[in-house]
Each structure stands twice: as C-alpha cells, then as structure tokens.
Amino acid sequence: MTFLYIILAVNAVTWLTMYLIIFKTPLLDVDEGDE
C-alpha cells in the first residue's frame, strides 16, 4: 500500500511540474500580447 502512495505522489509531482513548464512559460508570453 505504501508503495502505491509513493508512485502516486511521484506521478502527481511529475504532472504538476509538466503542467507548470507547459502552461506557465507560454502564459507569460501570451499575457503580454493577448489582451
């Protein structure tokens, strides 16, 4: 059971990092010229 939680935690951190890299970086560019 503990091993499952470890995998889940690592998976969540990975997705969060990917989300920040993919969405936050272009958001700074779009924010300047979109509005």
PQR file with spaces between the fields and no chain letter, atoms N, CA, C, O and H, PARSE charges and radii, in Angstrom:
ATOM       1  N    MET     1       0.834   -1.207    0.000 -0.4000 1.5000
ATOM       2  CA   MET     1       0.000    0.000    0.000 -0.0000 2.0000
ATOM       3  C    MET     1       0.875    1.265    0.000  0.5500 1.7000
ATOM       4  O    MET     1       0.600    2.227   -0.716 -0.5500 1.4000
ATOM       5  N    THR     2       1.923    1.236    0.814 -0.4000 1.5000
ATOM       6  CA   THR     2       2.797    2.409    0.881 -0.0000 2.0000
ATOM       7  C    THR     2       3.449    2.677   -0.462  0.5500 1.7000
ATOM       8  O    THR     2       3.601    3.825   -0.879 -0.5500 1.4000
ATOM       9  H    THR     2       2.146    0.454    1.396  0.4000 1.0000
ATOM      10  N    PHE     3       3.837    1.581   -1.145 -0.4000 1.5000
ATOM      11  CA   PHE     3       4.488    1.704   -2.440 -0.0000 2.0000
ATOM      12  C    PHE     3       3.563    2.387   -3.442  0.5500 1.7000
ATOM      13  O    PHE     3       4.008    3.165   -4.285 -0.5500 1.4000
ATOM      14  H    PHE     3       3.713    0.648   -0.806  0.4000 1.0000
ATOM      15  N    LEU     4       2.268    2.085   -3.337 -0.4000 1.5000
ATOM      16  CA   LEU     4       1.285    2.678   -4.241 -0.0000 2.0000
ATOM      17  C    LEU     4       1.207    4.189   -4.030  0.5500 1.7000
ATOM      18  O    LEU     4       1.114    4.963   -4.983 -0.5500 1.4000
ATOM      19  H    LEU     4       1.906    1.453   -2.652  0.4000 1.0000
ATOM      20  N    TYR     5       1.246    4.589   -2.756 -0.4000 1.5000
ATOM      21  CA   TYR     5       1.191    6.010   -2.446 -0.0000 2.0000
ATOM      22  C    TYR     5       2.434    6.741   -2.939  0.5500 1.7000
ATOM      23  O    TYR     5       2.358    7.890   -3.373 -0.5500 1.4000
ATOM      24  H    TYR     5       1.321    3.960   -1.982  0.4000 1.0000
ATOM      25  N    ILE     6       3.583    6.061   -2.868 -0.4000 1.5000
ATOM      26  CA   ILE     6       4.832    6.658   -3.358 -0.0000 2.0000
ATOM      27  C    ILE     6       4.742    6.898   -4.856  0.5500 1.7000
ATOM      28  O    ILE     6       5.106    7.968   -5.345 -0.5500 1.4000
ATOM      29  H    ILE     6       3.644    5.127   -2.516  0.4000 1.0000
ATOM      30  N    ILE     7       4.253    5.892   -5.586 -0.4000 1.5000
ATOM      31  CA   ILE     7       4.107    6.024   -7.035 -0.0000 2.0000
ATOM      32  C    ILE     7       3.123    7.148   -7.356  0.5500 1.7000
ATOM      33  O    ILE     7       3.358    7.948   -8.262 -0.5500 1.4000
ATOM      34  H    ILE     7       3.958    5.023   -5.189  0.4000 1.0000
ATOM      35  N    LEU     8       2.029    7.203   -6.612 -0.4000 1.5000
ATOM      36  CA   LEU     8       1.014    8.223   -6.840 -0.0000 2.0000
ATOM      37  C    LEU     8       1.576    9.619   -6.581  0.5500 1.7000
ATOM      38  O    LEU     8       1.295   10.559   -7.324 -0.5500 1.4000
ATOM      39  H    LEU     8       1.839    6.553   -5.876  0.4000 1.0000
ATOM      40  N    ALA     9       2.374    9.744   -5.519 -0.4000 1.5000
ATOM      41  CA   ALA     9       2.967   11.038   -5.172 -0.0000 2.0000
ATOM      42  C    ALA     9       3.949   11.492   -6.247  0.5500 1.7000
ATOM      43  O    ALA     9       3.943   12.653   -6.658 -0.5500 1.4000
ATOM      44  H    ALA     9       2.602    8.980   -4.915  0.4000 1.0000
ATOM      45  N    VAL    10       4.791   10.564   -6.698 -0.4000 1.5000
ATOM      46  CA   VAL    10       5.769   10.889   -7.746 -0.0000 2.0000
ATOM      47  C    VAL    10       5.046   11.272   -9.029  0.5500 1.7000
ATOM      48  O    VAL    10       5.445   12.206   -9.726 -0.5500 1.4000
ATOM      49  H    VAL    10       4.796    9.621   -6.365  0.4000 1.0000
ATOM      50  N    ASN    11       3.977   10.540   -9.334 -0.4000 1.5000
ATOM      51  CA   ASN    11       3.201   10.816  -10.534 -0.0000 2.0000
ATOM      52  C    ASN    11       2.570   12.208  -10.455  0.5500 1.7000
ATOM      53  O    ASN    11       2.567   12.947  -11.439 -0.5500 1.4000
ATOM      54  H    ASN    11       3.652    9.782   -8.768  0.4000 1.0000
ATOM      55  N    ALA    12       2.044   12.556   -9.301 -0.4000 1.5000
ATOM      56  CA   ALA    12       1.405   13.858   -9.119 -0.0000 2.0000
ATOM      57  C    ALA    12       2.424   14.988   -9.270  0.5500 1.7000
ATOM      58  O    ALA    12       2.148   16.007   -9.902 -0.5500 1.4000
ATOM      59  H    ALA    12       2.046   11.955   -8.502  0.4000 1.0000
ATOM      60  N    VAL    13       3.609   14.789   -8.678 -0.4000 1.5000
ATOM      61  CA   VAL    13       4.659   15.807   -8.769 -0.0000 2.0000
ATOM      62  C    VAL    13       5.110   15.976  -10.213  0.5500 1.7000
ATOM      63  O    VAL    13       5.359   17.090  -10.673 -0.5500 1.4000
ATOM      64  H    VAL    13       3.833   13.961   -8.165  0.4000 1.0000
ATOM      65  N    THR    14       5.213   14.843  -10.926 -0.4000 1.5000
ATOM      66  CA   THR    14       5.635   14.892  -12.328 -0.0000 2.0000
ATOM      67  C    THR    14       4.625   15.665  -13.165  0.5500 1.7000
ATOM      68  O    THR    14       4.999   16.525  -13.963 -0.5500 1.4000
ATOM      69  H    THR    14       5.011   13.938  -10.552  0.4000 1.0000
ATOM      70  N    TRP    15       3.342   15.358  -12.980 -0.4000 1.5000
ATOM      71  CA   TRP    15       2.301   16.054  -13.739 -0.0000 2.0000
ATOM      72  C    TRP    15       2.263   17.539  -13.394  0.5500 1.7000
ATOM      73  O    TRP    15       2.047   18.383  -14.263 -0.5500 1.4000
ATOM      74  H    TRP    15       3.038   14.660  -12.332  0.4000 1.0000
ATOM      75  N    LEU    16       2.476   17.848  -12.115 -0.4000 1.5000
ATOM      76  CA   LEU    16       2.461   19.245  -11.685 -0.0000 2.0000
ATOM      77  C    LEU    16       3.614   20.014  -12.329  0.5500 1.7000
ATOM      78  O    LEU    16       3.448   21.150  -12.772 -0.5500 1.4000
ATOM      79  H    LEU    16       2.652   17.162  -11.409  0.4000 1.0000
ATOM      80  N    THR    17       4.790   19.371  -12.374 -0.4000 1.5000
ATOM      81  CA   THR    17       5.954   20.009  -12.993 -0.0000 2.0000
ATOM      82  C    THR    17       5.724   20.225  -14.479  0.5500 1.7000
ATOM      83  O    THR    17       6.018   21.294  -15.014 -0.5500 1.4000
ATOM      84  H    THR    17       4.924   18.448  -12.015  0.4000 1.0000
ATOM      85  N    MET    18       5.192   19.192  -15.147 -0.4000 1.5000
ATOM      86  CA   MET    18       4.910   19.294  -16.575 -0.0000 2.0000
ATOM      87  C    MET    18       3.898   20.411  -16.826  0.5500 1.7000
ATOM      88  O    MET    18       4.041   21.190  -17.768 -0.5500 1.4000
ATOM      89  H    MET    18       4.953   18.324  -14.712  0.4000 1.0000
ATOM      90  N    TYR    19       2.879   20.479  -15.977 -0.4000 1.5000
ATOM      91  CA   TYR    19       1.840   21.500  -16.111 -0.0000 2.0000
ATOM      92  C    TYR    19       2.443   22.897  -15.995  0.5500 1.7000
ATOM      93  O    TYR    19       2.129   23.786  -16.786 -0.5500 1.4000
ATOM      94  H    TYR    19       2.763   19.846  -15.212  0.4000 1.0000
ATOM      95  N    LEU    20       3.316   23.082  -14.996 -0.4000 1.5000
ATOM      96  CA   LEU    20       3.930   24.390  -14.790 -0.0000 2.0000
ATOM      97  C    LEU    20       4.833   24.762  -15.956  0.5500 1.7000
ATOM      98  O    LEU    20       4.849   25.912  -16.394 -0.5500 1.4000
ATOM      99  H    LEU    20       3.571   22.360  -14.354  0.4000 1.0000
ATOM     100  N    ILE    21       5.589   23.778  -16.459 -0.4000 1.5000
ATOM     101  CA   ILE    21       6.519   24.044  -17.561 -0.0000 2.0000
ATOM     102  C    ILE    21       5.749   24.379  -18.834  0.5500 1.7000
ATOM     103  O    ILE    21       6.111   25.306  -19.559 -0.5500 1.4000
ATOM     104  H    ILE    21       5.575   22.844  -16.103  0.4000 1.0000
ATOM     105  N    ILE    22       4.683   23.617  -19.104 -0.4000 1.5000
ATOM     106  CA   ILE    22       3.951   23.779  -20.361 -0.0000 2.0000
ATOM     107  C    ILE    22       3.048   25.011  -20.325  0.5500 1.7000
ATOM     108  O    ILE    22       2.965   25.747  -21.308 -0.5500 1.4000
ATOM     109  H    ILE    22       4.389   22.864  -18.516  0.4000 1.0000
ATOM     110  N    PHE    23       2.370   25.238  -19.195 -0.4000 1.5000
ATOM     111  CA   PHE    23       1.359   26.290  -19.154 -0.0000 2.0000
ATOM     112  C    PHE    23       1.885   27.631  -18.653  0.5500 1.7000
ATOM     113  O    PHE    23       1.460   28.678  -19.142 -0.5500 1.4000
ATOM     114  H    PHE    23       2.438   24.640  -18.397  0.4000 1.0000
ATOM     115  N    LYS    24       2.806   27.618  -17.684 -0.4000 1.5000
ATOM     116  CA   LYS    24       3.244   28.868  -17.079 -0.0000 2.0000
ATOM     117  C    LYS    24       4.194   29.628  -17.996  0.5500 1.7000
ATOM     118  O    LYS    24       4.153   30.857  -18.053 -0.5500 1.4000
ATOM     119  H    LYS    24       3.152   26.768  -17.287  0.4000 1.0000
ATOM     120  N    THR    25       5.047   28.905  -18.713 -0.4000 1.5000
ATOM     121  CA   THR    25       6.025   29.571  -19.576 -0.0000 2.0000
ATOM     122  C    THR    25       5.358   30.309  -20.737  0.5500 1.7000
ATOM     123  O    THR    25       5.648   31.487  -20.946 -0.5500 1.4000
ATOM     124  H    THR    25       5.081   27.906  -18.667  0.4000 1.0000
ATOM     125  N    PRO    26       4.460   29.646  -21.513 -0.5600 1.5000
ATOM     126  CA   PRO    26       3.803   30.367  -22.598  0.2800 2.0000
ATOM     127  C    PRO    26       2.818   31.412  -22.077  0.5500 1.7000
ATOM     128  O    PRO    26       2.530   32.385  -22.774 -0.5500 1.4000
ATOM     129  N    LEU    27       2.305   31.229  -20.879 -0.4000 1.5000
ATOM     130  CA   LEU    27       1.336   32.158  -20.318 -0.0000 2.0000
ATOM     131  C    LEU    27       1.954   33.549  -20.174  0.5500 1.7000
ATOM     132  O    LEU    27       1.280   34.562  -20.365 -0.5500 1.4000
ATOM     133  H    LEU    27       2.538   30.438  -20.313  0.4000 1.0000
ATOM     134  N    LEU    28       3.250   33.586  -19.833 -0.4000 1.5000
ATOM     135  CA   LEU    28       3.938   34.862  -19.692 -0.0000 2.0000
ATOM     136  C    LEU    28       4.031   35.566  -21.037  0.5500 1.7000
ATOM     137  O    LEU    28       3.934   36.791  -21.105 -0.5500 1.4000
ATOM     138  H    LEU    28       3.797   32.764  -19.678  0.4000 1.0000
ATOM     139  N    ASP    29       4.217   34.804  -22.103 -0.4000 1.5000
ATOM     140  CA   ASP    29       4.302   35.377  -23.447 -0.0000 2.0000
ATOM     141  C    ASP    29       2.928   35.839  -23.927  0.5500 1.7000
ATOM     142  O    ASP    29       2.786   36.928  -24.482 -0.5500 1.4000
ATOM     143  H    ASP    29       4.296   33.809  -22.049  0.4000 1.0000
ATOM     144  N    VAL    30       1.921   34.996  -23.705 -0.4000 1.5000
ATOM     145  CA   VAL    30       0.570   35.287  -24.179 -0.0000 2.0000
ATOM     146  C    VAL    30      -0.013   36.486  -23.428  0.5500 1.7000
ATOM     147  O    VAL    30      -0.765   37.278  -23.997 -0.5500 1.4000
ATOM     148  H    VAL    30       2.036   34.111  -23.254  0.4000 1.0000
ATOM     149  N    ASP    31       0.342   36.612  -22.144 -0.4000 1.5000
ATOM     150  CA   ASP    31      -0.216   37.659  -21.301 -0.0000 2.0000
ATOM     151  C    ASP    31       0.168   39.050  -21.810  0.5500 1.7000
ATOM     152  O    ASP    31      -0.545   40.027  -21.583 -0.5500 1.4000
ATOM     153  H    ASP    31       0.953   35.969  -21.682  0.4000 1.0000
ATOM     154  N    GLU    32       1.308   39.119  -22.501 -0.4000 1.5000
ATOM     155  CA   GLU    32       1.785   40.421  -22.956 -0.0000 2.0000
ATOM     156  C    GLU    32       1.040   40.906  -24.198  0.5500 1.7000
ATOM     157  O    GLU    32       0.747   42.096  -24.321 -0.5500 1.4000
ATOM     158  H    GLU    32       1.887   38.325  -22.685  0.4000 1.0000
ATOM     159  N    GLY    33       0.733   39.990  -25.118 -0.4000 1.5000
ATOM     160  CA   GLY    33       0.162   40.426  -26.386 -0.0000 2.0000
ATOM     161  C    GLY    33      -1.262   39.952  -26.633  0.5500 1.7000
ATOM     162  O    GLY    33      -1.856   40.300  -27.654 -0.5500 1.4000
ATOM     163  H    GLY    33       0.971   39.024  -25.017  0.4000 1.0000
ATOM     164  N    ASP    34      -1.823   39.162  -25.715 -0.4000 1.5000
ATOM     165  CA   ASP    34      -3.145   38.592  -25.961 -0.0000 2.0000
ATOM     166  C    ASP    34      -4.244   39.615  -25.703  0.5500 1.7000
ATOM     167  O    ASP    34      -5.172   39.752  -26.500 -0.5500 1.4000
ATOM     168  H    ASP    34      -1.340   38.879  -24.886  0.4000 1.0000
ATOM     169  N    GLU    35      -4.135   40.346  -24.566 -0.4000 1.5000
ATOM     170  CA   GLU    35      -5.191   41.290  -24.213 -0.0000 2.0000
ATOM     171  C    GLU    35      -4.933   42.613  -24.905  0.5500 1.7000
ATOM     172  O    GLU    35      -5.708   43.556  -24.744 -0.5500 1.4000
ATOM     173  H    GLU    35      -3.381   40.235  -23.919  0.4000 1.0000
